[in-house]
Amino acid sequence: MTNITPEIHDMKKITSVVFDIGGVLLDWNPRHLYRKVFDSEEEMEWFLSNICTYEWNVKQDGGRPFSEATAELTAQYPGYSDKIAMYYGRWDEMLGGEVKDTVKILKELKSAGMPLYALTNWSHEAFPVAYGRYAFMKEFDGIVVSGEEKLIKPDPAIYKVLADRYCLNPEETIFIDDNKANADAAAELGFITVHYVSPEQLKAELRLAGINF
């Protein structure tokens, strides 16, 4: 379910679109790396659920240095020190490539003259790698990276950084995120939101909002 309705289109002209990146435009998953490392899916999933967890990684998205995070886990789990070191030592192998059909939508919006922005939960140490690797990153008129701000979605403060920095009117801005909690937080601040599920669903939602591209 999203906050886009025909009534919103009747009331507001959309003046900008904000994308999340990971899970929407880019396939990032630690399994892309660790399937090369572990002998079984079961052992890999245990490691990612109990040692290098989502919650642990989020702290780095919030600005904690890789060195500090790695040292913390290595002290707790010395038997897994080599695999813990791989998480950020071989981080680029977690990048599975573009979500091509969503990137196509991004480029079509750009060609139609729509101002485009990104708000991403990403470590300030890792983001430059992805930015340099994928050309679609250059399509944005502005990007807010959580690790640089030391704020992280769904904290309302990071959405306010985005809006203030780029002079966005939330009521005229569509915010796209595959994490429902992040989309809901944006909606609370007045953004028109899409909880991203697929490129096809996104295109339909954007057209429902009155964007022709």
NORGIUR-V9801 format. One record per residue. RES is the residue in three letters. PSI is psi as a letter, one per 20 degrees, with the letter a starting at -180 (none if undefined). BURIAL is + if it has 16 or more other ideal C-beta (glycine too) atoms within 10 Angstrom, else -. D_FIRST is the distance of its C-alpha to the first C-alpha in Angstrom with 2 decimals. Layout:
res->[RES,RES]
psi->[PSI,PSI]
burial->[BURIAL,BURIAL]
d_first->[D_FIRST,D_FIRST]
//
This chain:
res->[MET,THR,ASN,ILE,THR,PRO,GLU,ILE,HIS,ASP,MET,LYS,LYS,ILE,THR,SER,VAL,VAL,PHE,ASP,ILE,GLY,GLY,VAL,LEU,LEU,ASP,TRP,ASN,PRO,ARG,HIS,LEU,TYR,ARG,LYS,VAL,PHE,ASP,SER,GLU,GLU,GLU,MET,GLU,TRP,PHE,LEU,SER,ASN,ILE,CYS,THR,TYR,GLU,TRP,ASN,VAL,LYS,GLN,ASP,GLY,GLY,ARG,PRO,PHE,SER,GLU,ALA,THR,ALA,GLU,LEU,THR,ALA,GLN,TYR,PRO,GLY,TYR,SER,ASP,LYS,ILE,ALA,MET,TYR,TYR,GLY,ARG,TRP,ASP,GLU,MET,LEU,GLY,GLY,GLU,VAL,LYS,ASP,THR,VAL,LYS,ILE,LEU,LYS,GLU,LEU,LYS,SER,ALA,GLY,MET,PRO,LEU,TYR,ALA,LEU,THR,ASN,TRP,SER,HIS,GLU,ALA,PHE,PRO,VAL,ALA,TYR,GLY,ARG,TYR,ALA,PHE,MET,LYS,GLU,PHE,ASP,GLY,ILE,VAL,VAL,SER,GLY,GLU,GLU,LYS,LEU,ILE,LYS,PRO,ASP,PRO,ALA,ILE,TYR,LYS,VAL,LEU,ALA,ASP,ARG,TYR,CYS,LEU,ASN,PRO,GLU,GLU,THR,ILE,PHE,ILE,ASP,ASP,ASN,LYS,ALA,ASN,ALA,ASP,ALA,ALA,ALA,GLU,LEU,GLY,PHE,ILE,THR,VAL,HIS,TYR,VAL,SER,PRO,GLU,GLN,LEU,LYS,ALA,GLU,LEU,ARG,LEU,ALA,GLY,ILE,ASN,PHE]
psi->[p,r,j,p,r,h,h,g,h,h,h,q,p,p,i,q,p,p,p,r,f,p,i,g,i,p,n,p,p,i,h,h,g,i,h,i,g,q,h,q,h,g,h,g,h,g,g,i,h,h,f,m,r,g,h,g,h,h,h,h,h,j,i,p,q,g,g,g,g,g,h,g,h,h,h,h,m,h,i,j,h,h,h,g,h,h,g,h,h,k,h,h,i,i,o,i,r,q,n,g,h,h,h,g,g,g,h,h,g,g,h,i,j,p,p,p,r,q,o,p,o,q,q,i,h,h,g,h,g,h,h,h,h,o,h,h,h,i,i,q,i,q,p,p,p,g,h,h,i,k,q,p,p,k,p,h,h,h,h,h,g,g,g,g,h,j,l,p,o,h,i,j,p,p,p,p,q,i,o,h,h,g,g,h,h,g,h,h,j,i,q,p,q,o,o,p,g,r,h,g,g,g,g,g,g,h,h,h,i,j,p,p,none]
burial->[-,+,+,+,-,-,-,+,+,-,-,-,-,+,-,+,+,+,+,+,+,+,+,+,+,+,-,+,-,+,-,-,+,+,-,-,-,+,-,-,-,-,-,+,-,-,+,+,-,-,+,+,-,-,-,+,+,-,-,+,+,+,+,+,-,+,-,-,+,+,-,-,+,-,-,-,-,-,-,+,-,-,+,+,-,+,+,+,-,-,+,-,-,+,+,-,-,+,+,-,-,+,+,-,+,+,-,-,+,+,-,-,-,+,+,+,+,+,+,+,+,+,+,+,+,+,+,-,-,+,-,-,-,+,-,+,+,-,+,+,-,+,+,+,+,+,+,-,+,-,+,+,+,+,-,-,-,+,+,-,+,+,+,-,-,+,-,+,-,+,-,-,+,+,+,+,+,+,+,-,-,+,+,-,+,+,+,-,+,+,+,+,+,+,+,+,-,-,+,-,-,+,+,-,+,+,-,-,+,-,+,-,-]
d_first->[0.00,3.80,7.05,8.65,10.33,13.82,15.34,14.67,16.44,19.21,19.83,19.63,21.00,19.28,22.11,20.78,18.18,17.89,17.26,17.22,19.90,20.06,17.54,16.46,19.91,22.20,22.56,23.96,24.81,27.95,28.42,29.63,32.59,33.18,33.33,36.53,37.82,37.31,38.96,36.13,32.35,32.96,35.05,32.65,29.67,31.93,32.93,29.41,28.36,31.55,33.22,31.32,28.05,24.70,25.65,29.03,27.75,25.38,28.59,29.90,26.77,27.76,31.23,33.38,35.96,35.89,39.48,38.82,35.85,37.90,40.97,39.11,37.86,41.15,43.04,40.91,40.90,44.05,44.04,40.87,42.06,42.16,38.61,37.31,39.18,37.46,33.98,34.85,38.10,36.39,32.96,32.93,32.96,29.41,28.26,27.33,27.07,24.73,21.50,23.38,20.85,18.76,22.12,23.02,20.12,21.34,24.84,24.03,22.45,25.58,27.85,26.28,27.25,23.91,24.58,22.74,22.43,21.38,20.61,21.27,22.22,25.47,29.07,31.45,33.86,31.65,29.71,32.83,33.24,29.92,30.46,33.85,32.83,29.96,30.79,27.26,27.37,29.94,27.58,26.08,27.71,27.13,25.79,25.36,26.07,25.59,28.92,30.80,29.44,29.66,26.28,23.09,19.34,17.86,21.10,20.71,24.12,23.16,20.65,23.56,25.87,23.76,23.63,27.30,28.67,27.30,27.31,23.64,22.30,18.77,18.04,19.02,17.49,14.34,13.63,12.34,12.31,11.80,12.24,9.38,12.30,13.50,10.48,10.41,14.16,14.08,12.04,14.76,17.30,16.12,14.60,12.05,9.52,7.90,6.93,9.49,10.00,12.87,15.07,14.51,10.76,11.65,14.48,12.67,10.28,13.54,15.44,13.18,13.98,17.57,18.66,21.38,22.52]
//
